[in-house]
Amino acid sequence: MEITEFLTPDRTLLDVRARDKTHLIGEIAREFARLVPALKPEVVETALRAREQLGSTGLGAGFALPHARIEGLSGYTGLFMRLAKPIEFDAIDTKPVKLVFVLLIPAETTVSHVAALAAISRRFRDAELVAKLAKAETQASAFGILADR
């Protein structure tokens, strides 16, 4: 599975401001609602918060991969955010997070979402990719890096 199957250039956001994890999840929900009008911000926010209650999706090395199942979603939907400043995210290595990839998964899907999560996390284990994302000046260039273009 490729990131471009669920990420688009307009859902690649740079220098997003967030005070903390709670604020960030609210921002994520609002951005999804703005970019994908069929998504209700309260539904997205509730689902992401519920998933975080199970355990932090902060995977370490400054990266988080929040994800949740959403009723009525027609396909996998992603959102990438590079934060303006790192925030605490309860990551497994206790380090703050600056890069966030959010994946919304259709609740009705019979296909395992593990392949999508693996495709994303694999990309963010690449130190060269992470360094390029840190320097990306435009949404288009960040998307290109993520899409490996």
C-alpha positions in Angstrom: 0.0 0.0 0.0 1.3 3.4 -1.0 0.9 6.7 1.0 -0.5 8.4 -2.2 -3.6 6.0 -1.9 -4.8 8.0 1.1 -2.8 11.3 1.1 -3.3 14.3 -1.2 -1.2 17.5 -1.5 -4.0 19.6 0.1 -3.9 17.3 3.2 -0.1 17.9 3.6 0.2 20.8 6.1 3.3 22.6 7.2 4.1 24.6 10.4 0.9 23.8 12.2 0.6 25.4 15.6 -0.5 23.2 18.5 -0.1 23.8 22.2 -0.3 20.2 23.3 -1.6 16.8 22.3 -5.2 17.7 23.2 -5.1 20.9 21.1 -3.5 19.0 18.2 -6.2 16.4 18.1 -8.8 19.2 17.9 -6.8 20.8 15.1 -6.6 17.6 13.3 -10.4 17.1 13.5 -11.0 20.7 12.3 -8.6 20.3 9.3 -10.2 17.0 8.3 -13.7 18.7 8.4 -12.4 21.6 6.3 -10.6 19.4 3.7 -13.2 16.6 3.6 -16.6 18.2 4.2 -18.3 14.8 4.8 -16.3 14.4 8.0 -17.7 15.9 11.2 -15.0 17.3 13.4 -16.6 16.0 16.6 -16.7 12.4 15.2 -13.0 12.6 14.2 -12.0 14.1 17.5 -13.9 11.6 19.6 -12.5 8.6 17.6 -8.9 9.9 17.8 -9.2 10.6 21.6 -10.6 7.1 22.2 -7.7 5.5 20.3 -5.2 7.6 22.3 -6.8 6.3 25.5 -5.8 2.8 24.4 -2.2 3.9 24.3 -0.2 6.7 22.7 0.4 6.6 19.0 3.6 8.6 19.5 6.1 6.1 17.9 9.3 7.9 18.9 12.0 9.9 17.1 9.6 12.9 16.9 6.9 11.0 15.0 3.2 10.2 15.8 0.7 8.1 13.9 -2.7 8.8 15.3 -5.4 6.7 13.7 -9.0 5.7 14.2 -11.9 4.0 12.5 -14.7 6.3 11.3 -18.3 5.3 10.6 -19.4 6.1 7.0 -15.9 6.8 5.7 -15.7 5.5 2.1 -11.9 5.0 2.0 -8.7 5.4 3.9 -8.0 9.1 4.4 -4.7 10.6 5.5 -3.4 13.9 6.8 0.2 14.9 7.3 1.2 17.8 9.6 4.6 19.2 10.3 4.3 21.1 13.6 5.8 24.6 14.0 7.2 23.5 17.3 7.5 20.0 18.8 4.9 19.1 21.5 4.7 16.4 24.2 2.7 13.4 22.9 3.4 10.6 25.4 5.6 9.0 22.8 7.3 5.7 23.6 10.7 7.4 23.8 9.3 10.3 25.8 10.6 12.8 23.1 8.4 15.5 21.7 6.7 15.1 18.4 7.0 17.3 15.3 5.8 15.1 12.5 2.3 13.7 12.6 0.6 11.5 10.1 -3.1 10.8 10.8 -4.9 7.9 9.2 -8.7 7.6 9.3 -10.0 4.1 8.5 -13.4 3.2 7.3 -15.2 1.4 10.2 -16.8 -1.0 7.7 -13.6 -2.1 6.0 -12.8 -5.8 5.9 -9.2 -5.2 4.9 -6.7 -4.9 7.7 -5.4 -1.4 8.2 -2.0 -2.8 9.4 -0.6 -2.6 5.8 -1.5 1.1 5.6 0.0 1.8 9.1 3.1 -0.2 8.1 3.6 1.8 4.9 3.4 5.0 6.8 5.7 4.1 9.7 8.2 2.6 7.3 8.5 5.9 5.5 9.1 7.8 8.7 11.9 5.5 9.9 13.9 6.8 7.0 16.2 9.5 8.5 16.9 11.1 5.1 13.1 11.5 4.4 12.6 13.0 7.9 15.4 15.5 7.3 13.9 16.5 3.9 10.5 16.9 5.5 12.0 19.2 8.1 13.3 21.5 5.4 10.4 21.3 3.0 9.2 24.8 2.1 5.9 24.1 0.5 3.0 21.7 0.8 3.8 20.4 -2.7 7.4 19.7 -1.9 6.5 17.9 1.4 3.9 15.8 -0.5 6.4 15.0 -3.1 8.9 13.8 -0.4 6.2 11.6 1.1 5.1 10.3 -2.2 8.8 9.7 -3.1 8.6 11.8 -6.2 
